[in-house]
Amino acid sequence: MLLHRDQSLLLVVDVQEKLLPAIDQAEQLLQHCHWLMGVALHLGVPILFSEQYPKGLGPTHPQLRALAPDAPVVDKTHFSCVAAACLPVELLQQRRQVVICGMESHVCVLQTAWDLHASGLDVFVVADAIGSRNPLDHQLALQRLQALGLSIVSREMCLFEWAHQAATPEFKQLSQQFLR
C-alpha cells in the first residue's frame, strides 16, 4: 500500500530533550525527524507529538516544536500511545495511515506501531527517522515490525508517495528544498 497525504498523519514519538543525547546517532535522528516534518508540513500532512513522562524526560526537542508549534502534544506514561489512550480519536478516524518517526525504536515506537496496526490502521515506520540507545535494539525492532506486516519506509519514500507525481510546481519546490 502506498502513502496518501490526505489519509496520512505523522506521529513524532518521544523525541525529548533529556533522552535524545543517549540515542545512537542522536543528531542524525533529530535532523531526519525535522526533515520529515518539513515535508509533512509542506504537503499538509498533520503532525502529532507524543511525550513519554515529560516531567522526567523533558519536552519534545525545541527544534521540532519550533517547526510545528501548533501541532498537538499528548503525554503518556504507557510506552504505547494506544495503551495510553492519548491519541485524538477523531484524527485517527479521518487519517487511516499513521507514519511514525521518533524513539525509541524498540520501546515506544514498536509498541505504538504494533497497537495501531492491531486497531486496524495502516502503519508506516520510517526506518531512517527512528532510533534507540543501542543499534541492535533498533535493528531488532525493525525486524519485528516487518515480520508483523507493518510497512517499513524511508523518509524519501514518504516524500515521493505523498507527492505522487513529478510534473507539478509543488514537486519542484519539494525537490529544491528537500532532495538536494
Accessible surface in RSA format (square Angstrom, percent):
REM  Atomic radii and reference values for relative SASA: ProtOr
REM  Chains: A
REM  Algorithm: Lee & Richards
REM  Probe-radius: 1.40
REM  Slices: 20
REM RES _ NUM      All-atoms   Total-Side   Main-Chain    Non-polar    All polar
REM                ABS   REL    ABS   REL    ABS   REL    ABS   REL    ABS   REL
RES MET A   1   151.97  78.7  80.31  53.2  71.66 170.6  92.86  78.9  59.12  78.3
RES LEU A   2   105.99  59.0 101.93  72.9   4.06  10.2 101.93  71.6   4.06  10.9
RES LEU A   3     0.51   0.3   0.00   0.0   0.51   1.3   0.00   0.0   0.51   1.4
RES HIS A   4    70.72  38.7  68.37  47.5   2.35   6.0  34.67  35.7  36.05  42.0
RES ARG A   5    66.98  28.1  64.75  33.0   2.23   5.3  25.58  35.0  41.41  25.1
RES ASP A   6   101.80  71.3  86.55  86.1  15.25  36.1  40.00  94.1  61.80  61.6
RES GLN A   7    74.77  41.8  74.75  54.6   0.02   0.0  18.01  38.3  56.75  43.0
RES SER A   8     0.00   0.0   0.00   0.0   0.00   0.0   0.00   0.0   0.00   0.0
RES LEU A   9     1.12   0.6   1.12   0.8   0.00   0.0   1.12   0.8   0.00   0.0
RES LEU A  10     0.00   0.0   0.00   0.0   0.00   0.0   0.00   0.0   0.00   0.0
RES LEU A  11     0.64   0.4   0.64   0.5   0.00   0.0   0.64   0.4   0.00   0.0
RES VAL A  12     0.51   0.3   0.00   0.0   0.51   1.2   0.00   0.0   0.51   1.4
RES VAL A  13     0.00   0.0   0.00   0.0   0.00   0.0   0.00   0.0   0.00   0.0
RES ASP A  14     1.71   1.2   1.70   1.7   0.00   0.0   1.57   3.7   0.13   0.1
RES VAL A  15     0.56   0.4   0.00   0.0   0.56   1.4   0.00   0.0   0.56   1.5
RES GLN A  16     0.00   0.0   0.00   0.0   0.00   0.0   0.00   0.0   0.00   0.0
RES GLU A  17    71.33  41.0  62.02  46.9   9.31  22.2  16.87  32.6  54.47  44.5
RES LYS A  18   135.87  66.3 108.50  66.6  27.37  65.2  73.62  66.3  62.25  66.3
RES LEU A  19    33.98  18.9  33.07  23.7   0.91   2.3  33.98  23.9   0.00   0.0
RES LEU A  20    11.70   6.5  11.70   8.4   0.00   0.0  11.70   8.2   0.00   0.0
RES PRO A  21   105.41  76.8  72.84  66.4  32.58 118.4  80.19  66.2  25.22 156.8
RES ALA A  22    56.44  51.9  31.82  49.1  24.62  56.0  43.40  61.1  13.04  34.5
RES ILE A  23     6.76   3.8   0.00   0.0   6.76  16.3   0.14   0.1   6.62  18.0
RES ASP A  24    57.11  40.0  43.48  43.3  13.63  32.2  11.59  27.3  45.52  45.4
RES GLN A  25   115.17  64.4  94.07  68.7  21.10  50.2  43.61  92.8  71.56  54.3
RES ALA A  26    19.99  18.4  16.13  24.9   3.86   8.8  16.13  22.7   3.86  10.2
RES GLU A  27   106.42  61.1 100.83  76.3   5.60  13.3  56.13 108.6  50.29  41.1
RES GLN A  28    81.36  45.5  77.97  57.0   3.39   8.1  23.28  49.6  58.08  44.0
RES LEU A  29     8.11   4.5   4.97   3.6   3.14   7.9   7.57   5.3   0.54   1.4
RES LEU A  30     4.77   2.7   4.77   3.4   0.00   0.0   4.77   3.4   0.00   0.0
RES GLN A  31    96.24  53.8  91.15  66.6   5.10  12.1  26.68  56.8  69.56  52.8
RES HIS A  32    26.13  14.3  26.13  18.2   0.00   0.0  11.02  11.4  15.10  17.6
RES CYS A  33     0.00   0.0   0.00   0.0   0.00   0.0   0.00   0.0   0.00   0.0
RES HIS A  34    55.60  30.4  55.26  38.4   0.34   0.9  32.17  33.2  23.43  27.3
RES TRP A  35    42.33  17.0  37.65  18.2   4.68  11.0  36.42  19.4   5.91   9.6
RES LEU A  36     0.00   0.0   0.00   0.0   0.00   0.0   0.00   0.0   0.00   0.0
RES MET A  37     0.00   0.0   0.00   0.0   0.00   0.0   0.00   0.0   0.00   0.0
RES GLY A  38    11.73  14.5   0.00   N/A  11.73  14.5   9.05  24.8   2.68   6.0
RES VAL A  39     0.00   0.0   0.00   0.0   0.00   0.0   0.00   0.0   0.00   0.0
RES ALA A  40     0.00   0.0   0.00   0.0   0.00   0.0   0.00   0.0   0.00   0.0
RES LEU A  41    79.56  44.3  59.48  42.6  20.08  50.5  60.83  42.7  18.73  50.4
RES HIS A  42    64.39  35.2  33.51  23.3  30.88  79.0  28.11  29.0  36.27  42.2
RES LEU A  43     9.94   5.5   0.00   0.0   9.94  25.0   2.69   1.9   7.25  19.5
RES GLY A  44    53.94  66.5   0.00   N/A  53.94  66.5  36.85 101.1  17.09  38.3
RES VAL A  45     2.80   1.8   0.00   0.0   2.80   6.8   0.29   0.3   2.51   6.8
RES PRO A  46    38.52  28.1  26.47  24.1  12.05  43.8  38.52  31.8   0.00   0.0
RES ILE A  47     8.45   4.8   1.31   1.0   7.14  17.2   1.31   0.9   7.14  19.4
RES LEU A  48     0.00   0.0   0.00   0.0   0.00   0.0   0.00   0.0   0.00   0.0
RES PHE A  49     0.35   0.2   0.35   0.2   0.00   0.0   0.35   0.2   0.00   0.0
RES SER A  50     0.30   0.2   0.00   0.0   0.30   0.7   0.00   0.0   0.30   0.4
RES GLU A  51    15.00   8.6  15.00  11.4   0.00   0.0   0.00   0.0  15.00  12.2
RES GLN A  52    18.91  10.6  18.91  13.8   0.00   0.0  10.65  22.7   8.26   6.3
RES TYR A  53   102.11  47.7 101.74  57.9   0.38   1.0  70.27  52.8  31.85  39.3
RES PRO A  54    39.06  28.5  32.24  29.4   6.82  24.8  32.66  27.0   6.40  39.8
RES LYS A  55   178.47  87.1 147.00  90.2  31.47  74.9 102.09  91.9  76.38  81.4
RES GLY A  56    29.46  36.3   0.00   N/A  29.46  36.3  17.79  48.8  11.67  26.1
RES LEU A  57    47.41  26.4  47.41  33.9   0.00   0.0  47.41  33.3   0.00   0.0
RES GLY A  58     5.66   7.0   0.00   N/A   5.66   7.0   5.66  15.5   0.00   0.0
RES PRO A  59    70.18  51.1  69.93  63.7   0.25   0.9  70.02  57.8   0.16   1.0
RES THR A  60     2.62   1.9   0.66   0.7   1.96   4.7   0.36   0.5   2.25   3.4
RES HIS A  61    39.60  21.6  39.60  27.5   0.00   0.0  17.25  17.8  22.35  26.0
RES PRO A  62    71.61  52.2  65.61  59.8   6.00  21.8  69.30  57.2   2.31  14.3
RES GLN A  63    68.97  38.6  59.02  43.1   9.95  23.7  29.79  63.4  39.18  29.7
RES LEU A  64     0.00   0.0   0.00   0.0   0.00   0.0   0.00   0.0   0.00   0.0
RES ARG A  65    62.10  26.1  61.13  31.2   0.97   2.3  22.82  31.2  39.29  23.8
RES ALA A  66    78.09  71.8  49.58  76.5  28.51  64.9  59.29  83.5  18.80  49.8
RES LEU A  67    53.98  30.1  37.35  26.7  16.63  41.8  42.44  29.8  11.54  31.1
RES ALA A  68     5.32   4.9   1.60   2.5   3.72   8.5   5.32   7.5   0.00   0.0
RES PRO A  69    86.10  62.7  70.83  64.6  15.26  55.5  71.94  59.4  14.16  88.0
RES ASP A  70   139.12  97.4 109.75 109.2  29.36  69.4  42.47 100.0  96.65  96.4
RES ALA A  71    15.08  13.9   3.68   5.7  11.40  25.9   9.58  13.5   5.50  14.6
RES PRO A  72    67.29  49.0  56.42  51.4  10.87  39.5  67.29  55.6   0.00   0.0
RES VAL A  73    58.12  38.2  27.47  24.9  30.65  73.8  27.47  23.9  30.65  83.1
RES VAL A  74    20.87  13.7  17.04  15.4   3.84   9.2  20.87  18.1   0.00   0.0
RES ASP A  75    91.92  64.4  79.76  79.4  12.16  28.7   9.29  21.9  82.63  82.4
RES LYS A  76     8.64   4.2   0.00   0.0   8.64  20.6   7.99   7.2   0.65   0.7
RES THR A  77    99.01  70.4  81.05  82.2  17.96  42.8  55.73  74.9  43.28  65.4
RES HIS A  78    99.47  54.4  91.50  63.6   7.97  20.4  67.67  69.7  31.80  37.0
RES PHE A  79   101.92  51.0  98.89  61.3   3.03   7.9  98.89  60.0   3.03   8.7
RES SER A  80     2.91   2.5   2.31   3.1   0.61   1.4   2.31   4.9   0.61   0.8
RES CYS A  81     0.07   0.1   0.00   0.0   0.07   0.2   0.00   0.0   0.07   0.1
RES VAL A  82    50.81  33.4  38.96  35.3  11.85  28.6  42.17  36.6   8.65  23.4
RES ALA A  83    54.75  50.3  26.35  40.7  28.40  64.6  37.94  53.4  16.81  44.5
RES ALA A  84    25.24  23.2   3.73   5.8  21.50  48.9   4.55   6.4  20.69  54.8
RES ALA A  85    90.13  82.9  55.49  85.6  34.65  78.8  64.37  90.6  25.76  68.2
RES CYS A  86    26.30  19.9   8.80   9.8  17.49  41.1  17.58  44.5   8.72   9.4
RES LEU A  87    16.02   8.9   5.62   4.0  10.40  26.2   5.78   4.1  10.24  27.6
RES PRO A  88    29.89  21.8  19.80  18.1  10.08  36.6  29.89  24.7   0.00   0.0
RES VAL A  89    96.70  63.6  94.57  85.6   2.13   5.1  94.93  82.5   1.77   4.8
RES GLU A  90   107.46  61.7 105.88  80.1   1.58   3.8  54.46 105.3  53.00  43.3
RES LEU A  91    28.72  16.0  28.35  20.3   0.37   0.9  28.72  20.2   0.00   0.0
RES LEU A  92    26.05  14.5  25.95  18.6   0.10   0.2  26.05  18.3   0.00   0.0
RES GLN A  93   123.84  69.3 103.34  75.5  20.51  48.8  35.95  76.5  87.89  66.7
RES GLN A  94   125.13  70.0  99.63  72.8  25.50  60.7  41.73  88.8  83.40  63.3
RES ARG A  95    43.21  18.1  43.21  22.0   0.00   0.0   0.00   0.0  43.21  26.2
RES ARG A  96   106.38  44.7 106.38  54.2   0.00   0.0  46.76  63.9  59.63  36.1
RES GLN A  97     0.64   0.4   0.64   0.5   0.00   0.0   0.06   0.1   0.58   0.4
RES VAL A  98     0.24   0.2   0.24   0.2   0.00   0.0   0.24   0.2   0.00   0.0
RES VAL A  99     0.00   0.0   0.00   0.0   0.00   0.0   0.00   0.0   0.00   0.0
RES ILE A 100     0.00   0.0   0.00   0.0   0.00   0.0   0.00   0.0   0.00   0.0
RES CYS A 101     0.00   0.0   0.00   0.0   0.00   0.0   0.00   0.0   0.00   0.0
RES GLY A 102     0.00   0.0   0.00   N/A   0.00   0.0   0.00   0.0   0.00   0.0
RES MET A 103     0.14   0.1   0.00   0.0   0.14   0.3   0.00   0.0   0.14   0.2
RES GLU A 104    13.46   7.7  11.15   8.4   2.31   5.5   1.78   3.4  11.68   9.5
RES SER A 105     0.00   0.0   0.00   0.0   0.00   0.0   0.00   0.0   0.00   0.0
RES HIS A 106    49.69  27.2  35.78  24.9  13.91  35.6  28.40  29.3  21.28  24.8
RES VAL A 107    31.68  20.8  31.30  28.3   0.38   0.9  31.68  27.5   0.00   0.0
RES CYS A 108     7.25   5.5   7.25   8.1   0.00   0.0   0.00   0.0   7.25   7.8
RES VAL A 109     0.00   0.0   0.00   0.0   0.00   0.0   0.00   0.0   0.00   0.0
RES LEU A 110    10.84   6.0  10.84   7.8   0.00   0.0  10.84   7.6   0.00   0.0
RES GLN A 111    69.37  38.8  67.53  49.4   1.84   4.4  19.06  40.6  50.31  38.2
RES THR A 112     0.00   0.0   0.00   0.0   0.00   0.0   0.00   0.0   0.00   0.0
RES ALA A 113     0.00   0.0   0.00   0.0   0.00   0.0   0.00   0.0   0.00   0.0
RES TRP A 114    83.31  33.4  83.22  40.3   0.09   0.2  58.88  31.4  24.42  39.6
RES ASP A 115    43.81  30.7  41.31  41.1   2.50   5.9   5.40  12.7  38.41  38.3
RES LEU A 116     1.14   0.6   1.14   0.8   0.00   0.0   1.14   0.8   0.00   0.0
RES HIS A 117    65.57  35.8  58.38  40.6   7.19  18.4  36.01  37.1  29.56  34.4
RES ALA A 118    80.68  74.2  40.96  63.2  39.72  90.4  50.13  70.6  30.55  80.9
RES SER A 119    70.75  59.8  34.25  45.7  36.50  84.1  43.46  92.5  27.29  38.2
RES GLY A 120    50.17  61.9   0.00   N/A  50.17  61.9  31.59  86.7  18.57  41.6
RES LEU A 121     9.19   5.1   5.58   4.0   3.61   9.1   5.76   4.0   3.43   9.2
RES ASP A 122    48.17  33.7  44.50  44.3   3.66   8.7   7.08  16.7  41.09  41.0
RES VAL A 123     5.31   3.5   0.00   0.0   5.31  12.8   0.00   0.0   5.31  14.4
RES PHE A 124     3.07   1.5   3.07   1.9   0.00   0.0   3.07   1.9   0.00   0.0
RES VAL A 125     0.00   0.0   0.00   0.0   0.00   0.0   0.00   0.0   0.00   0.0
RES VAL A 126     0.00   0.0   0.00   0.0   0.00   0.0   0.00   0.0   0.00   0.0
RES ALA A 127    27.44  25.2  23.20  35.8   4.23   9.6  23.35  32.9   4.08  10.8
RES ASP A 128    50.08  35.1  36.62  36.4  13.46  31.8  34.93  82.2  15.15  15.1
RES ALA A 129     0.00   0.0   0.00   0.0   0.00   0.0   0.00   0.0   0.00   0.0
RES ILE A 130     9.78   5.6   0.00   0.0   9.78  23.6   0.00   0.0   9.78  26.5
RES GLY A 131     6.47   8.0   0.00   N/A   6.47   8.0   6.47  17.8   0.00   0.0
RES SER A 132     1.80   1.5   0.00   0.0   1.80   4.1   0.00   0.0   1.80   2.5
RES ARG A 133   125.43  52.7 110.45  56.3  14.97  35.6  31.00  42.4  94.43  57.2
RES ASN A 134    68.36  47.1  65.85  63.6   2.51   6.0  15.51  37.3  52.85  51.1
RES PRO A 135    74.31  54.2  71.57  65.2   2.74   9.9  74.23  61.3   0.08   0.5
RES LEU A 136   108.88  60.6 103.52  74.1   5.36  13.5 107.13  75.2   1.74   4.7
RES ASP A 137    41.33  28.9  40.84  40.7   0.48   1.1   0.50   1.2  40.83  40.7
RES HIS A 138    28.24  15.4  28.24  19.6   0.00   0.0  16.61  17.1  11.62  13.5
RES GLN A 139    89.95  50.3  89.95  65.7   0.00   0.0  31.31  66.6  58.64  44.5
RES LEU A 140    82.42  45.9  82.12  58.7   0.30   0.8  82.12  57.7   0.30   0.8
RES ALA A 141     1.63   1.5   0.00   0.0   1.63   3.7   1.16   1.6   0.48   1.3
RES LEU A 142    22.69  12.6  21.91  15.7   0.78   2.0  22.31  15.7   0.38   1.0
RES GLN A 143   108.03  60.4 101.08  73.9   6.95  16.5  41.89  89.2  66.14  50.2
RES ARG A 144   130.11  54.6 124.86  63.6   5.25  12.5  47.21  64.5  82.90  50.2
RES LEU A 145     0.00   0.0   0.00   0.0   0.00   0.0   0.00   0.0   0.00   0.0
RES GLN A 146   119.25  66.7 109.88  80.3   9.36  22.3  24.27  51.7  94.98  72.0
RES ALA A 147    93.16  85.7  50.07  77.3  43.09  98.0  63.56  89.5  29.60  78.4
RES LEU A 148    56.51  31.5  34.64  24.8  21.88  55.0  41.24  29.0  15.28  41.1
RES GLY A 149    54.81  67.6   0.00   N/A  54.81  67.6  29.41  80.7  25.40  56.9
RES LEU A 150     9.53   5.3   0.09   0.1   9.44  23.7   2.34   1.6   7.19  19.4
RES SER A 151    39.32  33.2  31.22  41.7   8.10  18.7  14.20  30.2  25.12  35.2
RES ILE A 152    44.15  25.1  21.09  15.7  23.06  55.6  21.09  15.2  23.06  62.6
RES VAL A 153     8.86   5.8   5.73   5.2   3.12   7.5   8.86   7.7   0.00   0.0
RES SER A 154    35.39  29.9  35.05  46.8   0.34   0.8  29.26  62.3   6.13   8.6
RES ARG A 155    40.79  17.1  40.79  20.8   0.00   0.0   0.27   0.4  40.52  24.6
RES GLU A 156    85.46  49.1  85.07  64.4   0.40   0.9  24.41  47.2  61.05  49.8
RES MET A 157    85.68  44.4  81.32  53.8   4.36  10.4  68.65  58.4  17.03  22.6
RES CYS A 158     0.00   0.0   0.00   0.0   0.00   0.0   0.00   0.0   0.00   0.0
RES LEU A 159     0.00   0.0   0.00   0.0   0.00   0.0   0.00   0.0   0.00   0.0
RES PHE A 160    93.75  46.9  85.36  52.9   8.38  21.8  85.72  52.0   8.03  23.0
RES GLU A 161    32.50  18.7  23.13  17.5   9.37  22.3  16.13  31.2  16.37  13.4
RES TRP A 162     2.62   1.1   0.00   0.0   2.62   6.2   0.05   0.0   2.57   4.2
RES ALA A 163     5.79   5.3   1.45   2.2   4.34   9.9   1.45   2.0   4.34  11.5
RES HIS A 164   135.71  74.2 109.46  76.1  26.25  67.2  73.09  75.3  62.62  72.9
RES GLN A 165   102.49  57.3  89.75  65.6  12.74  30.3  29.34  62.5  73.15  55.5
RES ALA A 166    69.50  63.9  53.40  82.4  16.10  36.6  53.58  75.5  15.92  42.2
RES ALA A 167    98.18  90.3  60.18  92.9  37.99  86.4  74.53 105.0  23.65  62.6
RES THR A 168    37.35  26.6  29.60  30.0   7.75  18.5  31.04  41.7   6.31   9.5
RES PRO A 169   112.66  82.1 105.51  96.2   7.14  26.0 111.37  91.9   1.29   8.0
RES GLU A 170    53.47  30.7  49.67  37.6   3.80   9.0  22.99  44.5  30.48  24.9
RES PHE A 171    30.26  15.1  30.04  18.6   0.23   0.6  30.11  18.3   0.16   0.5
RES LYS A 172   131.26  64.0 127.70  78.4   3.56   8.5  74.34  66.9  56.93  60.6
RES GLN A 173    98.35  55.0  95.63  69.9   2.73   6.5  27.14  57.8  71.21  54.0
RES LEU A 174     0.00   0.0   0.00   0.0   0.00   0.0   0.00   0.0   0.00   0.0
RES SER A 175    38.83  32.8  36.57  48.8   2.26   5.2   5.97  12.7  32.85  46.0
RES GLN A 176   101.87  57.0  96.33  70.4   5.53  13.2  42.50  90.5  59.36  45.0
RES GLN A 177   103.92  58.1  86.09  62.9  17.82  42.4  28.36  60.4  75.56  57.3
RES PHE A 178    23.66  11.8  11.66   7.2  12.00  31.2  13.81   8.4   9.85  28.2
RES LEU A 179    47.33  26.4  16.70  11.9  30.63  77.0  20.43  14.3  26.90  72.4
RES ARG A 180   231.08  97.0 158.33  80.7  72.75 173.2  94.59 129.3 136.49  82.7
END  Absolute sums over single chains surface
CHAIN  1 A     8356.6       6764.0       1592.6       4673.6       3683.0
END  Absolute sums over all chains
TOTAL          8356.6       6764.0       1592.6       4673.6       3683.0
